Amino acid sequence: MKKFILTVFLCFALCLGISSPLATTFADEIASVTVLVPTAIYSEADIKSEILVEKVDTGTKLTLDNTSEQNSDMFYRVYIYGIAPNASENDVGYVLRAQTLDSTITSPLKTLDDNATIKNDDTKTYSYDVNTKKYIEENIVLKKGTPVQVLDGYDKNKDFTYIAFYDSNNNIVRFYVETSNLRVPGINWSVIVAISTLITCATILAIIFGIKGRKKKKERTK
């Protein structure tokens, strides 16, 4: 009996490690982006690097270079042929993700792949200013229960999380919200703690009663 309880406990602990929501990531696979606001293109995934294009106009479509991994979760690696002066077909640069939107996201065949909801009413949205490194409050406020898509992964320890959602015109837009205002489906850790505690107690009791049972058996055989 003791071995059975111990086996159940170990299997349960293993399942927790596999299904932990902290290991969950959300993929953001897109082929091209459209510039939302006039933005620059940099030579590297760093705003301190050389500026290849001072200003790319709103509405400009940029093709992503998906032949290699993106170098930063804040930047997209894009082809700059026809955008930057004297650029060849294979030349690339980096544009801020927060200032672009998936070019196909408004297509009837493309819908919001929501994986979370807003937890509180009057949740404020923010854009990120890379120059001041501050979050700027926007005029869009989200209601409790609003479905959203978490982008670039979810980390409950971060102050802000990058999300996509439908605006009042039914277009999909991207902004940041405070992570504390998000409800991401996962395991109810309070229930897990309670169950783990019960299993641990049961295991300890089984061991104690097993020892007492052996002692009584020895005393009867004397």
C-alpha positions in Angstrom: 0.0 0.0 0.0 2.8 2.4 0.9 4.6 1.8 -2.4 1.3 2.4 -4.3 0.7 5.8 -2.5 4.3 6.8 -3.1 4.1 5.9 -6.8 0.9 8.0 -7.1 2.5 11.0 -5.5 5.6 10.8 -7.7 3.4 10.6 -10.9 1.3 13.5 -9.7 4.5 15.6 -9.2 5.7 14.7 -12.6 2.5 15.8 -14.2 2.7 19.2 -12.5 6.2 19.8 -14.0 4.9 18.9 -17.5 1.7 20.9 -17.4 3.0 24.1 -15.6 1.5 27.2 -17.3 4.9 29.0 -16.8 6.2 26.9 -19.7 3.4 27.9 -22.0 4.3 30.1 -24.9 2.2 31.6 -27.7 3.5 31.6 -31.2 3.3 34.6 -33.4 3.9 33.3 -36.9 3.3 36.0 -39.6 4.8 36.6 -43.0 4.5 40.4 -43.4 3.5 43.5 -41.3 2.0 46.8 -42.0 3.4 50.0 -40.4 0.8 51.5 -38.0 2.7 54.7 -37.2 5.7 56.4 -39.0 8.7 54.4 -37.7 12.4 53.8 -38.4 14.2 50.8 -39.6 17.4 49.9 -37.7 20.5 48.0 -38.8 20.3 45.7 -35.7 17.7 44.7 -33.1 18.7 47.7 -31.0 17.4 51.3 -31.1 20.9 52.5 -30.6 22.1 50.9 -33.8 22.4 52.7 -37.1 19.1 53.9 -38.6 18.8 52.6 -42.2 15.5 54.4 -42.9 14.6 57.5 -40.9 10.8 57.2 -41.4 8.7 54.5 -43.0 5.2 55.8 -43.7 2.0 54.5 -42.1 0.5 51.7 -44.3 3.8 50.5 -45.7 3.9 46.7 -46.0 7.1 45.0 -44.9 8.1 41.4 -45.6 9.6 39.5 -42.8 12.8 37.6 -43.2 11.8 34.2 -41.8 14.9 32.4 -43.0 16.4 32.9 -39.5 15.1 33.5 -36.0 14.0 36.9 -34.9 16.8 38.4 -32.9 14.6 40.2 -30.4 11.0 40.0 -29.1 10.8 43.7 -29.6 11.8 43.7 -33.3 10.9 42.1 -36.6 13.6 41.3 -39.1 12.4 42.6 -42.4 13.6 43.0 -46.0 14.4 46.6 -46.9 14.7 46.3 -50.7 12.7 49.2 -52.2 12.5 50.8 -48.7 16.1 51.8 -47.9 18.3 53.7 -50.4 20.6 51.4 -52.5 19.4 48.2 -50.7 19.6 44.9 -52.5 17.0 42.1 -52.5 18.6 40.3 -49.6 19.3 43.2 -47.4 17.5 43.3 -44.0 16.8 45.6 -41.2 14.8 45.7 -37.9 11.5 47.4 -37.2 9.7 47.7 -33.8 7.0 45.1 -33.4 4.8 47.4 -31.4 4.6 49.8 -34.3 3.4 47.3 -36.9 0.5 44.9 -37.4 0.2 41.6 -39.2 -0.7 42.5 -42.8 -3.2 39.6 -43.1 -4.8 40.0 -39.7 -7.9 41.9 -41.1 -8.6 39.2 -43.7 -11.9 37.4 -43.4 -9.9 34.2 -43.1 -7.8 35.5 -40.3 -9.4 35.9 -36.8 -8.2 36.6 -33.4 -6.7 33.5 -31.9 -7.7 34.4 -28.3 -6.0 32.6 -25.5 -6.8 34.8 -22.5 -9.4 37.2 -21.2 -9.4 40.6 -19.4 -9.9 40.0 -15.7 -11.0 43.5 -14.5 -13.3 46.2 -15.8 -11.8 49.5 -17.1 -8.5 47.9 -18.0 -6.2 50.4 -19.5 -4.1 49.8 -22.6 -0.6 51.1 -23.3 1.9 51.6 -26.1 5.6 51.4 -25.5 8.0 54.3 -26.3 11.4 52.8 -26.9 13.1 56.1 -26.6 11.9 56.9 -23.1 11.4 53.2 -22.3 8.1 54.1 -20.8 4.5 52.7 -21.3 2.2 55.4 -22.7 -1.5 55.2 -21.8 -3.8 54.9 -24.8 -7.5 55.9 -25.1 -8.8 52.3 -25.4 -10.2 50.8 -22.2 -11.1 47.1 -22.1 -14.1 45.5 -20.3 -13.9 42.4 -18.0 -14.2 39.2 -20.0 -12.9 40.7 -23.3 -11.1 37.9 -25.3 -7.5 38.7 -26.1 -4.5 37.0 -27.7 -1.3 37.0 -25.6 1.7 37.7 -27.9 5.4 37.0 -27.2 4.6 34.6 -24.3 3.0 35.0 -20.8 5.0 35.7 -17.7 3.0 36.5 -14.6 6.1 38.2 -13.1 6.2 40.9 -15.8 4.4 44.2 -15.2 3.1 44.4 -18.7 2.0 41.9 -21.4 1.7 42.5 -25.2 -1.7 41.5 -26.5 -4.0 41.6 -29.5 -7.7 42.3 -29.4 -10.7 43.6 -31.4 -11.2 47.4 -31.3 -14.6 49.2 -31.6 -14.4 48.9 -35.4 -13.8 45.2 -35.2 -10.2 45.6 -36.3 -7.4 43.6 -34.5 -5.0 45.9 -32.7 -2.0 45.4 -30.5 -1.2 47.1 -27.2 0.1 46.3 -23.8 -1.9 45.8 -20.6 -0.9 45.3 -17.0 -0.3 41.6 -16.5 -2.4 41.6 -13.3 -5.4 42.4 -15.5 -5.1 39.2 -17.5 -6.7 35.8 -16.9 -4.8 33.1 -18.7 -6.2 29.6 -18.7 -4.1 27.2 -16.7 -3.9 25.1 -13.6 -5.6 26.2 -10.4 -2.6 26.2 -8.2 -4.5 26.5 -4.9 -6.3 23.2 -5.8 -2.9 21.6 -6.7 -1.4 22.7 -3.4 -4.3 21.3 -1.4 -4.2 17.9 -3.3 -0.4 17.7 -2.9 -0.7 18.3 0.8 -3.3 15.6 1.2 -1.2 13.1 -0.7 1.8 14.0 1.3 -0.1 13.6 4.6 -1.6 10.3 3.4 1.9 9.0 2.5 3.3 10.0 5.9 0.4 8.3 7.7 0.7 5.2 5.7 4.4 5.0 6.6 3.7 5.6 10.3 0.9 3.0 10.5 3.0 0.6 8.6 5.8 0.9 11.2 3.3 0.5 14.1 1.7 -2.5 12.4 5.1 -4.3 12.1 5.8 -3.5 15.8 2.5 -5.0 16.9 3.1 -8.1 14.8 6.5 -8.6 16.3 5.1 -8.3 19.8 2.4 -10.9 19.1 5.0 -13.4 17.8 7.2 -13.1 20.9 
